[in-house]
């Protein structure tokens, strides 16, 4: 029987959804594989370990260490490698997140193996597992196979559905002692700038503004709309270049690529560079004054009008409808 | 300081992607320095101007990659290295690229290596960290600020919108994120000077590598375009009605509310 490690990660004290998606991905790669979850941190890891089991992991290995409180590639690298040495897995699956992107290439180099990153779909074709990933920021896709070495993949958040949570599932949770040493990159502190709660790349709803929003102040109604929808705010390169908002919000070929269920483009003309970052969203709504704006060519629904008139009405209507429900 | 920049050429961000015989069609496409690598070139030049030393830009590619190297030289880099794999390699992956770079760097004295945090074409973001690991030096990805004081390095790193302040030491590899700097345009005198700056061309042989040493671990079996998105409906009527209709469509038809 084969064995796949799933490296979980947390944010704000809870596990990120992508950790559960990674379990589902591992099951897709090999439906009868033993799924071993990995939880790292400073302390209190048991609840997280249980959550992994409820979401489909067969058992979980945890490592608690002071030096694992903040992620560093060296700390996490040593911890994961210690587990890899114990378990000799056939593969590793992790989220393609800030931490996943930072850690997995290091592990792949250390383990002298390949790595297929940013996978959005997994298909089994006979003996062959095919991994689909976007290239050119979603302007195209490629299917890859692993020809040698470990099965090592990172998955893009929001694309592989999680398995149903089942509290009746149980599994072993083992704690491993590891001496984490020689950390050369020290995290001094973390300055919170990101909007609370919903991360842009994992958000189910994204409200994005462009040059048409006209100012940093103009983004306020967009934040309100995002809050009502439980979503996150993003921006076009034009809006970032004009300093209406921080570059960390930029969506496009430079910037983030997002695939939410609902993307609301506000005052965004729809340059190719921007479309690359969002055109694979499930439903796209465009609000723009200019009826000729390119964004209307890919939007499911368009409203031609002044965003400062439309958005407050939209917020009201959504509130009214969701209260009904 | 010996400052190295890892550079890749990519399609211009305004290019549409078309397929030809199941591969990306690059016929007539405009190529640019990968935008994130541009930040790396700019930062390397700034750090050199502050601390002295030289900036060496390294790329793996084909003959045409000289153009992007000359652009980096015109911006102000001192030397360029083209590892030309056109004749030796048919396919490669990030494992391949990192192995080649590892061989190149094996006998180099390195203080700082800068790279883009991701290339906008294949977007794996693997090569920087892989190389750092192979060379046994620390790395920090997606940096938005870099301050060097002797051997000590202070960094601001973008973590999904939050900022981590990190302290570390040279030698070091960093990958650059948007917001780090504003890459300069090459000046006309810069472009003239760049023509005379040294550009070394290497092949796998020169690095004591053969094809087997760098054989990829993964393979692309298919490339395809996403289904063309059809233009949807522009709503009509008075704004209040449009908004009502939109919310109803999102809720009842698309079920996303």
Contacts between the chains, C-beta under 8 A, distances in Angstrom:
chain1	res1	chain2	res2	distance
A	70	B	164	7.9
A	73	B	129	7.0
A	73	B	138	7.9
A	73	B	139	6.8
A	74	B	138	6.9
A	97	B	160	7.2
A	98	B	142	7.2
A	98	B	159	4.8
A	98	B	160	4.8
A	101	B	118	7.9
A	101	B	125	5.1
A	101	B	141	6.8
A	102	B	129	6.7
A	102	B	141	4.9
A	102	B	142	7.9
A	104	B	126	7.7
A	105	B	94	7.3
A	105	B	124	7.9
A	105	B	125	7.0
A	105	B	126	3.9
A	105	B	127	7.5
A	105	B	128	7.4
A	105	B	129	3.8
A	105	B	130	4.7
A	105	B	133	7.5
A	106	B	129	4.9
A	106	B	130	7.3
A	106	B	132	7.5
A	106	B	133	4.7
A	106	B	139	7.7
A	108	B	94	7.9
A	108	B	95	7.4
A	108	B	126	6.9
A	108	B	130	6.5
A	109	B	98	6.4
A	109	B	129	7.1
A	109	B	130	4.1
A	109	B	131	7.8
A	109	B	133	3.9
A	109	B	134	5.5
A	110	B	133	5.8
A	113	B	95	7.5
A	113	B	217	5.9
A	114	B	93	6.2
A	114	B	94	7.6
A	114	B	95	5.2
A	114	B	216	7.0
A	114	B	217	2.7
A	114	B	218	4.3
A	115	B	94	6.7
A	115	B	95	7.8
A	115	B	124	7.5
A	115	B	126	5.9
A	115	B	217	8.0
A	115	B	218	7.7
A	116	B	218	5.6
A	117	B	123	7.9
A	117	B	124	4.7
A	117	B	125	6.9
A	117	B	126	6.4
A	118	B	123	6.2
A	118	B	124	7.0
A	130	B	221	6.8
A	130	B	222	8.0
A	134	B	123	7.2
A	135	B	24	7.8
A	135	B	121	6.1
A	135	B	122	5.6
A	135	B	123	6.5
A	135	B	223	7.4
A	136	B	11	6.6
A	136	B	17	5.1
A	136	B	24	7.5
A	136	B	120	7.1
A	136	B	121	5.6
A	136	B	123	8.0
A	137	B	120	6.1
A	137	B	123	6.8
A	138	B	226	6.8
A	139	B	16	7.3
A	139	B	17	4.2
A	139	B	225	7.6
A	139	B	226	7.8
A	140	B	17	4.8
A	140	B	19	7.5
A	140	B	24	6.5
A	140	B	223	6.0
A	140	B	224	6.9
A	140	B	225	5.4
A	140	B	226	7.4
A	141	B	223	7.2
A	141	B	224	5.5
A	141	B	225	7.5
A	141	B	226	6.4
A	142	B	220	4.9
A	142	B	222	6.7
A	142	B	223	4.9
A	142	B	224	7.8
A	143	B	220	7.0
A	143	B	221	5.2
A	143	B	222	4.2
A	143	B	223	7.8
A	143	B	224	7.8
A	144	B	218	5.2
A	144	B	219	6.5
A	144	B	220	5.4
A	144	B	221	6.9
A	145	B	218	6.9
A	145	B	219	5.5
A	145	B	221	5.6
A	146	B	217	6.6
A	146	B	218	5.4
A	147	B	216	7.0
A	147	B	217	6.2
A	147	B	218	6.2
A	147	B	219	5.1
A	148	B	215	7.5
A	148	B	217	4.7
A	149	B	217	4.8
A	184	B	138	4.2
A	184	B	168	5.6
A	184	B	169	6.7
A	185	B	138	5.0
A	185	B	139	7.8
A	185	B	140	5.8
A	185	B	166	5.5
A	185	B	167	7.6
A	185	B	168	4.4
A	186	B	166	6.6
A	186	B	167	4.9
A	186	B	168	6.8
A	187	B	164	5.4
A	187	B	165	7.2
A	187	B	166	5.6
A	188	B	165	4.4
A	188	B	166	6.7
A	188	B	167	5.7
A	189	B	164	7.7
A	189	B	165	5.3
A	190	B	159	7.3
A	190	B	162	5.7
A	190	B	163	7.0
A	190	B	164	5.2
A	190	B	165	7.5
A	191	B	162	6.5
A	191	B	163	4.2
A	191	B	164	7.8
A	191	B	165	7.1
A	192	B	162	5.4
A	193	B	161	5.6
A	193	B	162	5.6
A	193	B	163	5.9
A	194	B	160	6.1
A	194	B	161	3.1
A	194	B	162	5.1
A	195	B	161	7.4
A	199	B	160	5.6
A	199	B	161	7.6
A	200	B	160	7.2
A	200	B	161	6.9
A	201	B	160	6.9
A	204	B	256	8.0
A	205	B	256	7.5
A	229	B	257	7.5
A	246	B	161	7.3
A	246	B	179	7.8
A	247	B	177	7.9
A	247	B	178	4.7
A	247	B	179	4.3
A	248	B	158	5.9
A	248	B	160	7.4
A	248	B	161	3.9
A	248	B	179	7.6
A	249	B	161	7.2
A	250	B	178	6.7
A	252	B	13	7.8
A	253	B	13	4.6
A	253	B	120	5.2
A	254	B	13	6.6
A	254	B	35	4.9
A	254	B	36	7.3
A	254	B	120	6.5
A	254	B	178	6.1
A	255	B	178	6.8
A	261	B	256	4.7
A	262	B	250	6.7
A	262	B	254	7.7
A	262	B	256	4.3
A	262	B	257	7.6
A	271	B	14	7.5
A	272	B	13	7.1
A	272	B	14	5.4
A	272	B	15	7.7
A	272	B	16	6.7
A	273	B	13	4.5
A	273	B	14	6.4
A	276	B	13	7.5
A	279	B	226	7.3
A	279	B	229	6.0
A	280	B	226	6.2
A	282	B	254	7.7
A	282	B	256	7.0
A	283	B	250	6.9
A	283	B	254	4.8
A	283	B	256	5.2
A	284	B	229	7.7
A	284	B	232	7.7
A	285	B	246	6.7
A	285	B	250	7.4
A	291	B	234	7.4
A	296	B	231	6.4
A	296	B	234	6.1
A	297	B	229	7.8
A	297	B	231	4.9
A	298	B	229	4.3
A	298	B	231	7.0
A	299	B	231	7.2
A	299	B	232	5.4
A	300	B	232	3.8
A	300	B	233	7.4
A	300	B	254	7.3
A	301	B	232	5.5
A	301	B	233	5.8
A	301	B	234	7.8
A	301	B	235	6.3
A	301	B	246	5.7
A	301	B	249	6.1
A	301	B	250	7.7
A	302	B	232	6.8
A	302	B	233	7.0
A	302	B	234	4.1
A	302	B	235	6.7
A	303	B	234	7.5
A	303	B	235	5.5
A	303	B	239	7.6
A	303	B	242	5.1
A	303	B	243	7.3
A	303	B	246	6.4
A	304	B	234	6.2
A	305	B	239	5.4
A	305	B	242	7.2
A	309	B	239	5.9
A	310	B	239	6.1
A	310	B	242	7.7
A	310	B	243	6.4
A	313	B	239	6.4
A	313	B	240	6.1
A	313	B	243	4.5
A	314	B	243	5.2
A	314	B	246	7.2
A	314	B	247	7.1
A	317	B	243	5.1
A	317	B	244	5.9
A	317	B	246	8.0
A	317	B	247	4.6
A	318	B	247	5.8
A	318	B	257	6.8
A	321	B	247	5.5
A	321	B	248	7.8
A	321	B	251	6.0
A	321	B	257	6.9
A	322	B	257	7.0
